Amino acid sequence: MTQPLRLLRSGAATFLILTLGIILLLPGLARAQSVDEIISKNIQAHGGLEKIQAVKTLRSSGKVSFGSFQARFLQENLRPDKVREETIIQGLAQVQAYDGKTGWQVNPFQGRKDAELLSADDLKSLQEDSDIDGPLVDYKSKGHTAQLLGHDSVEGTDCYKVKLTLKNGDVRIYFFDADSFLELKIESQNTIRGTVQYSETFYGDYEQVDGIYFPFEYQQGQKGSPDRAKFTVEKIELNIPLADSLFSMPPSPPAKPAGGNPGGAQ
């Protein structure tokens, strides 16, 4: 074998080794780069960042059913971080709200008519709901981290699978339709009183409201369980007037004096 031919083959082998090395490195590079691209496409699929961030208030109302159980729900958001949620059964409303600092509730179904503070665990879901843009928008600045887990399917539909670890340690795993980039499912891992609880939400019936796509139907339940609560959204209103007082904890009524003459001293 001549020296030039040996050098040519040696150069080809070196090129092949370098090429294989680059190919082996590409999956890791693609994951690091494409997770933000996929999240960006999801935001664009909903209507785009400009339209989403132009929403100052949001009101969503509808009905929820679970077996024979029937109720109505109402959720109101005020930018940047206020939320009020009501569950209405036979005219009685359980209220949970967060004003950006304090989380509270009124639960007449437990015989309580006065507002009471929520525990830290009960407050976490409200704080997440108070983010009117959702946790994916500007997720890095919010202290969340994202990771692309590859592909998976939801009821036969190919999806991108993205893991979002929230600042508080809870986890959301998103399944984005590979064609539309809209959510088809979110798996949730929430730590409540030291125990991890797993649930999942399925989304469908996307409709456009003022240029933004919202799911008008979703189902929630424990992960893997066929029993799910079905939420049907009947109306979504954007940028309607909402007073700050809706989200503030009502003052406690003055304590009644113990004993004494209700008519006053004689």
C-alpha positions in Angstrom: 0.0 0.0 0.0 1.4 3.4 -1.0 1.9 6.1 1.6 -0.6 8.5 0.0 -3.3 5.7 0.1 -2.6 4.9 3.7 -2.9 8.6 4.6 -6.1 8.9 2.7 -7.7 5.9 4.5 -6.3 7.1 7.8 -7.9 10.5 7.2 -11.2 8.9 6.2 -11.2 6.8 9.4 -10.5 9.9 11.5 -13.3 11.8 9.8 -15.7 8.8 10.4 -14.7 8.6 14.1 -15.3 12.4 14.5 -18.6 12.2 12.6 -19.8 9.3 14.8 -18.8 11.3 17.9 -20.8 14.3 16.8 -23.8 12.1 16.1 -23.6 10.6 19.5 -23.5 14.0 21.1 -26.4 15.4 19.0 -29.2 13.9 21.1 -28.0 15.7 24.2 -27.5 18.9 22.4 -31.0 18.6 20.7 -32.7 18.1 24.1 -31.0 21.1 25.6 -32.0 23.3 22.6 -35.4 21.9 21.6 -37.2 22.0 25.0 -37.4 25.8 24.7 -38.4 25.6 21.1 -41.3 23.2 21.9 -42.5 25.4 24.8 -42.3 28.4 22.4 -44.4 26.5 19.9 -47.0 25.7 22.6 -47.2 29.4 23.5 -47.6 30.3 19.9 -50.3 27.6 19.4 -52.4 29.2 22.2 -52.2 32.6 20.4 -48.8 33.9 20.9 -47.0 35.6 23.8 -48.2 39.1 23.0 -51.9 38.2 23.1 -51.5 36.1 26.2 -49.7 38.8 28.1 -52.3 41.4 27.0 -54.9 39.5 29.2 -55.3 41.5 32.4 -58.3 39.7 33.8 -59.9 36.3 33.0 -63.2 34.8 34.1 -64.0 31.1 33.4 -67.3 29.5 34.3 -69.0 26.2 33.7 -70.1 22.9 35.3 -68.3 19.9 36.8 -69.6 16.4 37.2 -68.3 13.3 38.9 -70.6 10.4 38.8 -73.9 11.6 40.2 -72.2 14.7 41.7 -73.0 18.0 40.0 -71.7 21.5 40.7 -70.8 24.7 39.0 -67.5 26.4 39.1 -66.2 30.0 38.6 -62.6 31.1 38.4 -61.5 34.7 38.2 -57.9 36.0 37.7 -56.5 39.5 38.0 -52.9 40.1 36.8 -50.3 39.7 38.1 -51.1 37.1 40.8 -54.6 37.2 42.1 -57.2 34.3 41.8 -60.6 33.5 43.2 -62.2 30.1 42.7 -65.8 29.1 43.6 -67.5 25.7 43.7 -71.3 26.2 43.8 -73.7 23.5 45.0 -77.4 24.2 45.4 -76.8 27.9 45.9 -74.0 27.5 48.4 -70.4 28.5 47.3 -67.1 27.3 48.7 -64.6 30.1 48.0 -60.9 29.9 47.8 -58.8 33.0 46.9 -55.3 34.4 46.8 -54.5 38.1 46.7 -50.8 37.7 45.9 -49.8 37.4 49.6 -52.6 35.7 51.5 -54.6 32.6 50.7 -58.0 32.1 52.4 -61.2 30.2 52.0 -64.9 30.2 53.1 -66.3 26.7 53.3 -70.0 26.6 54.2 -70.1 22.8 53.6 -68.0 22.4 56.8 -70.4 24.7 58.7 -68.0 27.7 58.5 -69.3 31.1 57.3 -66.3 33.1 58.1 -63.1 33.3 56.1 -60.1 31.3 57.3 -56.4 31.2 56.3 -55.3 28.3 54.1 -52.4 26.0 55.0 -49.2 26.2 53.0 -50.0 22.9 51.3 -53.5 24.0 50.4 -52.2 27.3 49.1 -49.8 25.8 46.6 -52.4 25.0 44.0 -54.0 28.5 44.3 -50.6 30.1 43.8 -50.1 28.1 40.7 -53.6 29.0 39.4 -52.9 32.7 40.1 -50.3 32.8 37.3 -52.6 34.0 34.6 -50.1 33.2 31.9 -49.5 29.7 33.1 -46.2 28.3 34.4 -44.6 27.7 31.0 -44.5 31.4 30.0 -41.2 32.8 31.2 -40.7 29.7 33.2 -37.0 30.4 33.9 -37.6 33.8 35.4 -40.2 32.1 37.7 -37.7 29.7 39.0 -39.0 26.6 37.2 -36.8 24.2 35.2 -37.8 22.3 32.0 -36.6 19.1 30.4 -37.5 17.3 27.2 -38.3 13.7 27.9 -38.8 12.7 24.2 -42.0 11.4 22.6 -45.0 9.5 24.1 -48.6 9.0 23.0 -51.9 10.0 24.4 -54.8 7.8 23.2 -52.8 7.1 20.1 -51.7 10.6 19.3 -48.0 11.3 19.1 -46.9 13.9 21.7 -43.8 15.7 22.8 -43.2 15.0 26.5 -41.9 17.9 28.6 -41.1 17.8 32.4 -41.5 21.1 34.2 -40.2 21.2 37.8 -41.8 24.1 39.6 -39.9 26.3 42.0 -41.7 24.7 45.0 -40.6 21.2 43.9 -43.8 20.0 42.4 -43.7 18.4 38.9 -45.8 18.8 35.8 -45.3 16.5 32.8 -46.8 18.0 29.7 -47.9 16.0 26.6 -48.0 18.3 23.6 -49.7 17.2 20.4 -46.8 16.8 17.9 -48.9 18.5 15.2 -50.8 21.3 17.1 -48.4 21.7 20.1 -51.5 22.1 22.3 -51.7 20.2 25.6 -53.5 16.9 25.5 -52.5 15.8 29.0 -50.7 17.0 32.1 -49.5 14.6 34.8 -49.0 16.2 38.2 -46.8 15.2 41.1 -47.7 17.3 44.2 -46.2 16.9 47.7 -48.9 17.4 50.2 -48.2 17.0 53.9 -45.0 15.0 53.1 -46.7 12.6 50.7 -46.4 12.7 46.9 -49.8 12.6 45.1 -50.1 11.7 41.4 -52.9 13.0 39.2 -53.5 13.7 35.6 -55.7 16.1 33.5 -56.8 15.4 29.9 -57.6 18.4 27.7 -59.8 18.8 24.7 -62.4 20.9 22.7 -60.1 23.8 22.2 -61.9 27.0 21.2 -60.6 30.5 20.4 -61.6 33.5 22.6 -60.3 36.9 21.4 -57.5 35.2 19.5 -56.4 32.8 22.3 -57.1 29.1 22.4 -58.5 27.6 25.6 -59.6 24.0 26.4 -63.4 24.0 26.9 -63.4 20.5 28.3 -61.0 18.8 30.7 -61.0 15.7 32.9 -59.1 15.3 36.2 -58.4 12.3 38.3 -55.8 10.2 40.0 -53.1 8.9 37.6 -54.3 5.8 35.9 -57.8 5.9 37.4 -60.8 5.7 35.0 -62.8 7.8 37.5 -62.4 11.4 36.6 -64.2 14.7 37.3 -65.4 16.2 34.0 -65.2 20.0 33.7 -67.2 21.7 30.9 -66.4 25.4 30.3 -69.4 27.3 29.2 -67.9 30.8 29.0 -64.6 32.6 29.1 -64.4 36.3 29.4 -61.2 38.4 29.0 -60.3 41.8 30.2 -63.5 42.5 32.1 -63.5 44.7 35.2 -62.6 42.8 38.4 -62.3 44.6 41.7 -59.2 44.0 44.0 -61.6 43.4 46.9 -62.8 40.1 45.3 -59.5 38.6 46.2 -58.9 40.1 49.6 -59.7 38.1 52.7 -62.9 39.4 54.4 -62.5 40.8 57.9 -63.6 38.6 60.7 -66.8 39.8 62.4 -66.3 41.4 65.9 -66.4 38.9 68.7 -69.5 38.8 70.7 -69.1 39.7 74.4 -69.3 36.8 76.8 -72.4 37.0 79.0 -73.6 40.4 80.2 -76.9 42.1 79.6 -77.6 42.3 75.9 -79.7 45.4 76.5 -76.7 47.2 78.2 -76.0 48.2 81.7 -78.9 49.5 83.9 
